Amino acid sequence: MNVFSALIGFLLFIILVDFFVGLRRTNDLVRYLATNLSVYIVAAVLLLLFGPFFLLSPVKINHQVKQDGQITLVYPNDLAYDYERFAYLTKKAQDNVYDLYQQIVPIKFLLVSSNVNMVRYGSPPVAAARGLAGINVRFSKMDEGVLTHELSHHYLSQTTGRNPFYFPRWFDEGLATYLGDMDSMVKFTQASVLKNSLDKGLYQEDLVYWNCFTGHLRWLVLDLRARPLEAYTQSYFLVKFLADDYGKDNLRNLIWESKTSPSFEQAFQTVYQMSLDEFHQKFLQVARDFKDTPEGLFEEFKNPPKGGN
């Protein structure tokens, strides 16, 4: 779920409320229902065929659909020539998240040709983002790191059954960047950026700042506008510290514990036997010791080998 999806849901709610208010006030029930329902049906069809509900539509005009295990790939006919790369990168992303989650979750990917179409299908105009029914991918900016990042968000919500506000943004975004630390995402994994943010007061010292709905808003409205590089980098190193110093098994246990714990803080306390504040203080003690990773060190092939995928 992203801000675009939330906005669409809010607009649909307003429309529904307006419909029932009008229903109570009308003096001609038959005419009111006939007029409004016909408009709603036409609008629903258009949203299914050409809008944010496209991946839910049984009819996909000028698009092809292919299934590869639990991955459904949807792409326009004019981008069919790049299907093999699309399939290869989505499979690599699945392998990357499987390494932590140890399970496969169904997912739909929609390949999109332009920023305008990203918005039309219910996502912000970025490299890749979750829409209402899957992950929308910008054709010209598609790479393994970006796809892994977005797939991590999907897996975290689907495997735990939690809404996105349960997890603090630093954990959700940090985990996604940690699993997708390659290609275009490498810029968020540099220790020099972390040290610079500490030196210049750009480091967020209160992790509670990113909690719940308000924390989600702060991330979207404030951090991504003013200091996206620093926010993603801080989140990445927090999760990397968890994985490196306390083990991937505990990181996996934290995700499983989140299924039943009433709060992320309680789940964290149960798994690591310390509070989030204690963990953060331990992190700050070593934050300046991290070393830069040479860009591209973890990059895989961006294109599938010839003759295979």
C-alpha positions as CSV (number, residue, x, y, z in Angstrom):
1,M,0.0,0.0,0.0
2,N,1.3,3.5,-0.9
3,V,0.0,7.0,-0.7
4,F,-1.6,6.7,-4.2
5,S,-3.5,3.6,-3.1
6,A,-4.6,5.3,0.1
7,L,-5.8,8.3,-1.9
8,I,-7.8,6.1,-4.3
9,G,-9.4,4.2,-1.4
10,F,-10.3,7.5,0.3
11,L,-11.9,8.8,-2.9
12,L,-13.9,5.6,-3.3
13,F,-15.1,6.0,0.2
14,I,-16.2,9.6,-0.4
15,I,-18.1,8.5,-3.5
16,L,-19.8,5.7,-1.6
17,V,-20.9,8.0,1.2
18,D,-22.2,10.6,-1.3
19,F,-24.2,7.8,-3.1
20,F,-26.0,6.8,0.1
21,V,-26.6,10.4,1.2
22,G,-28.2,11.1,-2.2
23,L,-30.2,7.8,-1.9
24,R,-31.8,9.0,1.3
25,R,-32.7,12.4,-0.1
26,T,-34.0,11.5,-3.6
27,N,-37.7,11.7,-4.4
28,D,-37.3,9.5,-7.5
29,L,-35.5,6.3,-6.4
30,V,-35.7,4.5,-9.7
31,R,-34.2,7.4,-11.7
32,Y,-31.6,8.0,-9.1
33,L,-30.4,4.4,-9.0
34,A,-30.5,4.1,-12.8
35,T,-28.5,7.3,-13.4
36,N,-25.9,6.7,-10.6
37,L,-25.4,3.0,-11.1
38,S,-24.8,3.4,-14.8
39,V,-22.2,6.0,-14.1
40,Y,-20.5,3.8,-11.5
41,I,-20.5,0.8,-13.8
42,V,-18.9,2.7,-16.6
43,A,-16.3,4.2,-14.2
44,A,-15.6,0.8,-12.8
45,V,-15.0,-0.7,-16.2
46,L,-12.7,2.1,-17.2
47,L,-10.7,1.7,-13.9
48,L,-10.4,-2.0,-14.6
49,L,-9.4,-1.7,-18.2
50,F,-7.2,1.4,-18.1
51,G,-6.7,2.5,-14.5
52,P,-5.4,1.4,-11.1
53,F,-7.4,-1.8,-11.0
54,F,-5.9,-3.0,-14.2
55,L,-4.1,-6.0,-12.6
56,L,-7.5,-7.2,-11.2
57,S,-9.2,-7.1,-14.6
58,P,-9.8,-10.4,-16.5
59,V,-9.3,-8.5,-19.7
60,K,-6.0,-6.8,-20.4
61,I,-6.1,-4.9,-23.7
62,N,-2.8,-4.8,-25.6
63,H,-1.0,-6.7,-22.9
64,Q,0.3,-10.1,-22.5
65,V,0.2,-12.2,-19.3
66,K,2.6,-15.0,-18.4
67,Q,2.9,-17.1,-15.3
68,D,6.2,-18.3,-13.8
69,G,5.5,-20.2,-10.6
70,Q,4.1,-17.7,-8.1
71,I,5.1,-14.8,-10.3
72,T,2.6,-13.3,-12.8
73,L,4.1,-11.0,-15.4
74,V,2.0,-8.5,-17.3
75,Y,3.5,-6.4,-20.0
76,P,2.4,-4.3,-23.0
77,N,2.7,-5.8,-26.5
78,D,5.2,-3.1,-27.5
79,L,7.6,-4.1,-24.7
80,A,7.3,-7.9,-25.4
81,Y,10.9,-7.8,-26.8
82,D,12.2,-7.3,-23.3
83,Y,10.2,-10.1,-21.7
84,E,13.2,-12.3,-21.0
85,R,15.0,-9.5,-19.0
86,F,11.8,-8.8,-17.2
87,A,11.3,-12.4,-16.2
88,Y,15.0,-12.8,-15.3
89,L,15.0,-9.8,-13.0
90,T,11.8,-10.7,-11.2
91,K,13.0,-14.2,-10.6
92,K,16.3,-12.9,-9.2
93,A,14.3,-10.5,-6.9
94,Q,12.2,-13.5,-5.7
95,D,15.4,-15.4,-5.0
96,N,16.8,-12.5,-3.0
97,V,13.8,-12.2,-0.7
98,Y,13.4,-16.0,-0.4
99,D,16.9,-16.1,1.2
100,L,15.4,-14.4,4.3
101,Y,11.7,-15.4,4.2
102,Q,12.2,-19.0,3.2
103,Q,8.8,-19.0,1.5
104,I,7.3,-17.9,-1.8
105,V,4.4,-15.4,-1.9
106,P,2.3,-14.9,-5.0
107,I,2.9,-11.5,-6.7
108,K,1.9,-9.7,-9.9
109,F,4.3,-7.4,-11.8
110,L,3.1,-4.9,-14.3
111,L,5.7,-3.5,-16.8
112,V,5.0,0.2,-17.5
113,S,6.3,2.3,-20.3
114,S,6.2,5.8,-18.8
115,N,5.8,7.9,-15.6
116,V,2.3,8.9,-16.8
117,N,1.3,5.2,-16.9
118,M,2.9,4.6,-13.5
119,V,0.4,7.2,-12.1
120,R,-2.4,5.8,-14.2
121,Y,-1.9,2.4,-12.7
122,G,-1.9,3.7,-9.2
123,S,1.8,4.3,-8.3
124,P,4.0,7.3,-7.9
125,P,6.2,8.0,-11.0
126,V,9.3,6.2,-9.7
127,A,11.4,3.2,-10.8
128,A,9.0,0.7,-9.2
129,A,6.2,0.9,-6.6
130,R,3.3,-1.2,-5.3
131,G,-0.1,-0.5,-6.7
132,L,-3.5,-1.8,-5.7
133,A,-2.9,-5.4,-6.8
134,G,0.8,-5.8,-7.5
135,I,4.1,-4.0,-8.3
136,N,4.3,-1.6,-11.1
137,V,7.7,-1.4,-12.8
138,R,9.0,1.5,-14.9
139,F,10.6,-0.2,-18.0
140,S,13.5,2.2,-18.4
141,K,14.5,2.0,-14.7
142,M,14.0,-1.7,-14.1
143,D,16.9,-3.4,-12.2
144,E,17.4,-6.2,-9.7
145,G,17.9,-3.9,-6.7
146,V,14.7,-1.9,-7.3
147,L,12.6,-5.0,-7.9
148,T,14.0,-6.7,-4.8
149,H,13.3,-3.6,-2.7
150,E,9.6,-3.5,-3.7
151,L,9.2,-7.2,-3.4
152,S,10.5,-7.0,0.2
153,H,7.7,-4.6,1.1
154,H,5.2,-7.0,-0.4
155,Y,6.6,-10.0,1.4
156,L,6.7,-8.2,4.8
157,S,3.0,-7.3,4.7
158,Q,1.8,-10.6,3.2
159,T,3.8,-12.9,5.4
160,T,2.9,-11.1,8.6
161,G,-0.6,-10.0,7.7
162,R,0.2,-6.5,9.1
163,N,-0.8,-3.2,7.6
164,P,2.1,-0.9,6.6
165,F,1.7,1.2,9.7
166,Y,2.6,-1.6,12.1
167,F,6.3,-1.5,11.1
168,P,8.4,1.6,11.6
169,R,9.5,3.1,8.3
170,W,13.2,2.5,9.2
171,F,12.6,-1.2,9.4
172,D,10.4,-1.7,6.4
173,E,12.6,0.5,4.1
174,G,15.8,-0.6,5.7
175,L,14.9,-4.3,5.2
176,A,13.9,-3.7,1.6
177,T,17.2,-1.8,0.9
178,Y,19.2,-4.5,2.7
179,L,17.8,-7.3,0.6
180,G,18.1,-5.2,-2.6
181,D,21.6,-3.8,-2.0
182,M,22.6,-3.8,-5.7
183,D,22.3,-1.9,-8.9
184,S,20.7,1.5,-8.5
185,M,20.1,0.8,-4.7
186,V,23.8,0.7,-4.0
187,K,23.8,4.5,-3.5
188,F,21.8,3.9,-0.2
189,T,24.4,1.5,1.2
190,Q,27.5,3.8,1.5
191,A,28.9,4.4,5.0
192,S,30.3,7.8,4.1
193,V,26.7,9.0,3.7
194,L,25.8,7.7,7.1
195,K,28.8,9.5,8.7
196,N,28.0,12.7,6.9
197,S,24.5,12.6,8.1
198,L,25.8,12.2,11.7
199,D,28.2,15.0,11.3
200,K,25.7,17.5,9.7
201,G,22.7,16.8,11.9
202,L,20.8,14.9,9.2
203,Y,20.6,11.7,11.2
204,Q,17.2,10.9,12.8
205,E,18.2,10.3,16.4
206,D,14.7,9.3,17.6
207,L,13.5,6.1,15.9
208,V,10.0,6.6,17.3
209,Y,9.8,9.5,14.7
210,W,9.0,6.8,12.1
211,N,6.4,4.9,14.0
212,C,2.7,4.4,13.0
213,F,0.7,6.4,10.5
214,T,2.3,9.7,11.5
215,G,5.8,8.2,10.9
216,H,4.7,7.0,7.5
217,L,3.6,10.5,6.7
218,R,6.8,12.0,7.9
219,W,8.8,9.6,5.7
220,L,6.7,10.5,2.6
221,V,6.2,14.2,3.1
222,L,9.3,15.3,5.0
223,D,12.2,12.8,4.6
224,L,11.7,11.9,0.9
225,R,11.6,15.6,0.0
226,A,14.4,16.9,2.2
227,R,16.9,14.0,2.8
228,P,16.0,10.8,0.9
229,L,19.6,9.7,0.6
230,E,20.2,10.0,4.4
231,A,16.9,8.5,5.4
232,Y,17.3,5.4,3.2
233,T,21.0,5.0,4.2
234,Q,20.2,5.2,7.9
235,S,17.5,2.7,7.6
236,Y,19.7,0.3,5.6
237,F,22.5,0.4,8.1
238,L,20.2,-0.2,11.1
239,V,18.9,-3.4,9.5
240,K,22.3,-4.4,8.3
241,F,23.6,-4.0,11.9
242,L,20.7,-6.3,13.1
243,A,21.6,-8.9,10.5
244,D,25.4,-8.8,10.8
245,D,25.7,-8.6,14.6
246,Y,22.7,-10.6,15.7
247,G,22.2,-13.0,12.8
248,K,19.8,-13.4,9.9
249,D,17.9,-16.1,11.9
250,N,17.0,-13.5,14.5
251,L,15.9,-11.1,11.8
252,R,13.7,-13.8,10.4
253,N,12.4,-14.5,13.9
254,L,11.5,-10.9,14.3
255,I,9.4,-11.0,11.2
256,W,7.6,-14.2,12.4
257,E,7.1,-12.7,15.9
258,S,5.5,-9.7,14.3
259,K,2.6,-11.9,13.2
260,T,1.3,-12.2,16.8
261,S,2.9,-9.4,18.8
262,P,0.6,-6.4,19.4
263,S,3.4,-4.0,18.5
264,F,6.7,-4.1,16.7
265,E,8.4,-2.8,19.8
266,Q,7.2,-5.9,21.8
267,A,8.2,-8.2,19.0
268,F,11.7,-6.7,19.0
269,Q,12.0,-7.0,22.7
270,T,10.9,-10.7,22.6
271,V,13.4,-11.6,20.0
272,Y,16.5,-9.5,20.9
273,Q,15.9,-9.2,24.7
274,M,16.5,-5.5,24.6
275,S,14.5,-2.4,23.8
276,L,14.7,-0.5,20.5
277,D,16.3,2.4,22.3
278,E,19.0,0.0,23.7
279,F,19.6,-1.4,20.2
280,H,19.9,2.1,18.8
281,Q,22.5,3.1,21.4
282,K,24.5,0.1,20.5
283,F,24.3,1.0,16.8
284,L,25.4,4.6,17.4
285,Q,28.5,3.3,19.2
286,V,29.8,1.6,16.0
287,A,28.0,3.7,13.3
288,R,31.2,5.6,12.4
289,D,33.2,2.3,12.0
290,F,31.3,1.1,9.0
291,K,33.2,1.1,5.7
292,D,32.0,2.0,2.2
293,T,31.2,-0.8,-0.2
294,P,32.7,-0.3,-3.7
295,E,29.8,0.5,-6.0
296,G,28.8,-2.4,-8.1
297,L,30.5,-5.0,-5.9
298,F,27.2,-6.9,-5.3
299,E,25.7,-6.3,-8.7
300,E,24.5,-9.3,-10.7
301,F,24.0,-9.4,-14.5
302,K,21.4,-6.8,-15.4
303,N,20.4,-8.9,-18.5
304,P,19.8,-12.6,-18.6
305,P,22.5,-14.8,-20.3
306,K,21.9,-15.4,-23.9
307,G,19.8,-18.6,-24.5
308,G,18.4,-18.7,-21.0
309,N,16.8,-16.9,-18.1
